[in-house]
């Protein structure tokens, strides 16, 4: 990742893009007033999240960087699937096997390896602490 100065909105708005592909510097109040923006223009792209993750990592915030990198992976996952996964991660909502199946799905369908690892880690902790749904 190139060395982008922070804040990205001020220094890299011409190179970073929204989920729609529109450059950030074109997402303005004037464009909104003119009716030129779509809902996809308001969604963050994986590349922008990864740029933010790199800024966080360089600033000494590795946990925040990892959260942002996982969020970048989730941009490829449909919202309904994200909400289903979120529900399953609540204590008592899934079995160990169901959590492992979610991790497999994330890797296989969306190449979301970081998120899959996070779910596997949660499954192990839930198993250890008795937080899984009884089969």
C-alpha positions as CSV (number, residue, x, y, z in Angstrom):
1,X,0.0,0.0,0.0
2,X,1.4,3.4,-0.9
3,X,2.3,5.8,1.8
4,X,-0.8,7.9,2.0
5,X,-0.8,10.9,4.3
6,X,-3.6,11.3,6.9
7,X,-6.4,12.3,6.8
8,X,-7.1,10.4,3.6
9,X,-10.1,12.5,2.7
10,X,-7.9,15.6,2.4
11,X,-4.8,14.0,0.9
12,X,-6.0,11.1,-1.3
13,X,-9.5,11.9,-2.3
14,X,-8.5,11.9,-6.0
15,X,-7.0,8.3,-5.8
16,X,-9.4,6.6,-3.4
17,X,-12.9,5.6,-4.6
18,X,-16.3,4.9,-3.1
19,X,-17.9,1.5,-3.5
20,X,-19.5,2.8,-6.6
21,X,-16.1,3.5,-8.2
22,X,-16.6,7.3,-8.0
23,X,-13.5,9.2,-6.8
24,X,-13.9,10.6,-3.3
25,X,-13.2,14.1,-4.5
26,X,-16.4,13.9,-6.6
27,X,-18.5,13.1,-3.6
28,X,-19.5,16.6,-2.6
29,X,-22.4,18.5,-1.2
30,X,-22.8,20.1,-4.6
31,X,-23.0,16.7,-6.3
32,X,-25.6,15.7,-3.7
33,X,-27.7,18.8,-4.3
34,X,-27.5,18.2,-8.0
35,X,-28.9,14.7,-7.6
36,X,-25.7,13.1,-9.1
37,X,-24.9,10.7,-6.2
38,X,-26.3,7.2,-5.6
39,X,-26.4,5.2,-2.4
40,X,-23.3,3.3,-3.6
41,X,-21.5,6.6,-3.6
42,X,-21.9,6.7,0.2
43,X,-20.5,3.2,0.8
44,X,-16.8,2.8,1.6
45,X,-14.7,0.6,-0.7
46,X,-12.4,-2.2,0.4
47,X,-9.4,-0.2,-0.9
48,X,-10.3,2.8,1.2
49,X,-10.7,0.6,4.3
50,X,-7.3,-1.0,3.6
51,X,-5.7,2.4,3.2
52,X,-7.2,3.4,6.6
53,X,-5.9,0.1,8.1
54,X,-2.4,1.0,6.9
55,X,-2.7,4.5,8.4
56,X,-3.7,2.9,11.7
57,X,-1.0,0.3,11.6
58,X,1.7,3.0,10.9
59,X,0.3,5.0,13.8
60,X,0.7,2.1,16.2
61,X,-2.9,0.8,16.4
62,X,-2.6,-2.8,15.2
63,X,-6.0,-3.9,16.6
64,X,-7.8,-1.0,14.8
65,X,-5.8,-1.9,11.6
66,X,-7.0,-5.5,11.8
67,X,-10.6,-4.4,12.4
68,X,-10.4,-2.2,9.3
69,X,-8.9,-5.0,7.2
70,X,-11.7,-7.3,8.3
71,X,-14.2,-4.6,7.4
72,X,-12.6,-4.4,3.9
73,X,-13.2,-8.1,3.4
74,X,-16.8,-7.7,4.4
75,X,-17.5,-5.2,1.6
76,X,-17.7,-8.2,-0.7
77,X,-20.3,-9.9,1.6
78,X,-24.0,-9.1,1.0
79,X,-25.6,-7.2,3.9
80,X,-28.1,-10.0,4.6
81,X,-25.2,-12.4,5.1
82,X,-23.3,-10.0,7.3
83,X,-26.4,-9.6,9.5
84,X,-26.9,-13.4,9.6
85,X,-23.3,-13.9,10.7
86,X,-23.6,-11.1,13.3
87,X,-26.6,-12.8,14.7
88,X,-24.9,-16.2,14.8
89,X,-21.9,-14.7,16.7
90,X,-24.1,-13.7,19.6
91,X,-23.6,-16.1,22.5
92,X,-26.0,-19.0,22.5
93,X,-27.0,-18.5,18.9
94,X,-24.9,-21.1,17.1
95,X,-23.2,-24.4,17.7
96,X,-19.5,-24.9,17.3
97,X,-20.1,-26.7,13.9
98,X,-22.3,-23.8,12.7
99,X,-19.6,-21.2,13.5
100,X,-17.0,-23.3,11.7
101,X,-19.3,-23.6,8.7
102,X,-19.7,-19.8,8.6
103,X,-15.9,-19.4,8.6
104,X,-15.7,-21.9,5.7
105,X,-18.4,-20.0,3.8
106,X,-16.6,-16.7,4.2
107,X,-13.4,-18.2,2.9
108,X,-14.9,-20.2,0.0
109,X,-17.5,-17.7,-1.2
110,X,-15.9,-14.3,-0.4
111,X,-12.2,-14.9,0.2
112,X,-12.6,-13.3,3.6
113,X,-9.8,-15.1,5.3
114,X,-9.3,-12.6,8.1
115,X,-13.0,-12.8,9.0
116,X,-13.0,-16.6,8.8
117,X,-10.1,-16.7,11.2
118,X,-11.9,-14.3,13.6
119,X,-15.0,-16.6,13.6
120,X,-12.8,-19.7,14.2
121,X,-11.2,-17.9,17.1
122,X,-14.6,-16.9,18.5
123,X,-15.8,-20.5,18.1
124,X,-12.9,-21.8,20.2
125,X,-13.5,-19.2,22.9
126,X,-17.2,-19.9,22.9
127,X,-16.5,-23.6,23.3
128,X,-14.1,-22.9,26.1
129,X,-16.5,-20.6,27.9
130,X,-19.7,-22.5,27.3
131,X,-21.3,-19.8,25.1
132,X,-22.4,-22.1,22.3
133,X,-26.0,-23.1,21.6
134,X,-26.7,-26.6,22.7
135,X,-27.2,-28.8,19.7
